[in-house]
């Protein structure tokens, strides 16, 4: 079955443009140089609409792309740029009239429940209400809305996080190493999305050259880099990437095959 994948955000935790920055990328008029915080939306017709991470900019992303339903949320990890839009889920709860299933690793749930203690502590709340969630712990492949999802363990510095594979499509953001046991999980991937922060080394993210090397090893037909900082202007950077490798950008839409049950 085919799925429609929309990049809701392809930037770093600061986003691009960054507050107070006057560099050429932050002042660029190219819309592809405007990058919200990283997130992905996957629509599988007749099956499920899946949101990967509740980025800080979730409200803006949902309005900009006409997202009015989310059937499940998958969390890669608990850093602020990937979870701080969680409170926006309240609106989806109202529209859909139901809690939303959410999937994350055990440690990510520990962190999310600490950050959003008001959602999980059971205390009565007055006012605008709280997000209604169904927490599911990811410890292996799972099926949501009939769509098969394979978690891919990654390293984000010293922090273990998750990427996700859907059929021959894999989304690996916020990483600087792929453990040995995860490489077999990437065999046969045809479309790869991969962290590529900048040219200079970083302790928790792949550089452009490191990401190119990973893309070469995976051997996907097409690779898109995400979690891109303002050091990388879209047009100039894209012009020097190898064939089959591109910078993703906010609003990019892909058509990919996914596995359903």
C-alpha positions, 0 to 999 in steps of 0.5 A, spaced: 500 500 500 502 507 498 503 512 503 503 520 503 509 522 507 509 530 509 515 533 512 512 538 517 519 540 519 526 539 517 530 544 522 534 544 528 531 545 535 532 553 534 529 552 527 531 556 521 531 562 521 534 563 528 532 568 533 537 574 532 541 571 527 543 575 520 546 570 516 544 569 509 540 563 510 536 566 516 535 572 511 534 568 505 527 569 501 528 561 499 522 558 502 526 552 503 531 555 507 525 556 512 525 550 517 520 548 523 522 543 528 523 536 526 516 532 525 513 527 519 506 526 518 504 519 514 497 518 511 495 511 509 489 511 506 483 507 509 488 505 515 491 511 519 494 518 519 501 517 523 504 523 526 512 522 528 513 527 534 509 532 537 514 538 535 514 545 538 511 548 532 505 542 531 499 547 531 503 551 526 504 545 522 497 542 523 494 548 520 499 549 514 498 542 512 490 541 513 491 536 518 485 535 522 486 528 525 491 524 528 490 516 529 497 515 533 503 519 535 510 515 535 516 519 539 523 518 537 525 521 543 524 526 548 528 532 547 524 539 547 523 540 539 520 533 539 515 533 544 513 540 546 507 541 542 504 535 546 499 539 549 496 541 542 493 534 542 488 536 546 484 539 539 485 533 536 482 529 542 476 534 541 475 533 534 476 526 534 472 525 541 477 520 543 484 519 546 490 518 541 494 512 542 502 514 543 508 509 542 515 511 545 520 507 548 520 506 556 525 511 557 522 516 553 515 515 557 519 516 563 521 523 560 515 525 557 511 523 564 516 528 568 515 533 563 508 533 562 506 531 569 500 535 569 497 530 563 499 523 567 499 525 575 491 524 575 490 530 579 483 534 577 484 540 572 480 546 571 480 550 565 482 548 558 483 540 559 489 536 558 491 531 552 488 525 552 493 519 551 494 512 551 501 510 552 504 504 549 511 502 550 515 500 544 520 494 545 519 491 538 515 491 531 508 493 532 502 495 528 498 501 528 492 502 524 493 496 520 500 499 518 506 495 520 512 499 524 519 497 525 523 501 531 530 502 529 535 503 535 539 509 534 544 513 538 543 521 539 550 522 542 550 517 549 542 517 548 538 511 545 533 513 541 528 510 536 528 511 528 522 508 525 521 504 518 515 503 514 515 498 509 521 500 505 521 507 508 525 509 514 526 515 518 532 516 522 532 523 525 537 526 531 542 521 530 550 520 530 551 513 530 547 506 528 549 500 532 551 494 529 544 490 531 540 496 527 543 495 520 540 489 518 533 493 520 535 497 514 536 492 509 532 493 503 530 500 505 529 504 498 527 511 501 531 514 507 530 520 511 537 521 515 539 526 520 545 531 517 546 537 521 551 541 518 559 540 515 562 541 522 562 535 527 557 535 532 557 530 538 550 528 537 548 529 530 551 526 523 555 531 519 553 532 511 559 527 510 557 522 515 550 522 513 553 521 506 557 515 508 551 512 512 546 513 505 551 509 501 552 503 506 544 503 506 544 503 499 537 507 498 535 509 491 533 516 494 536 519 501 533 526 504 537 529 509 533 532 515 534 536 522 538 541 518 541 547 521 542 554 518 549 553 516 546 549 510 543 553 505 538 549 501 540 551 494 547 551 494 548 545 499 543 541 494 547 542 488 553 539 491 550 533 494 551 526 490 546 523 486 540 520 489 541 525 495 537 531 497 536 536 503 529 535 505 524 541 506 518 543 510 512 541 506 516 536 501 511 530 500 513 523 498 509 517 495 512 511 499 510 503 499 508 501 506 507 494 509 500 493 512 496 487 515 
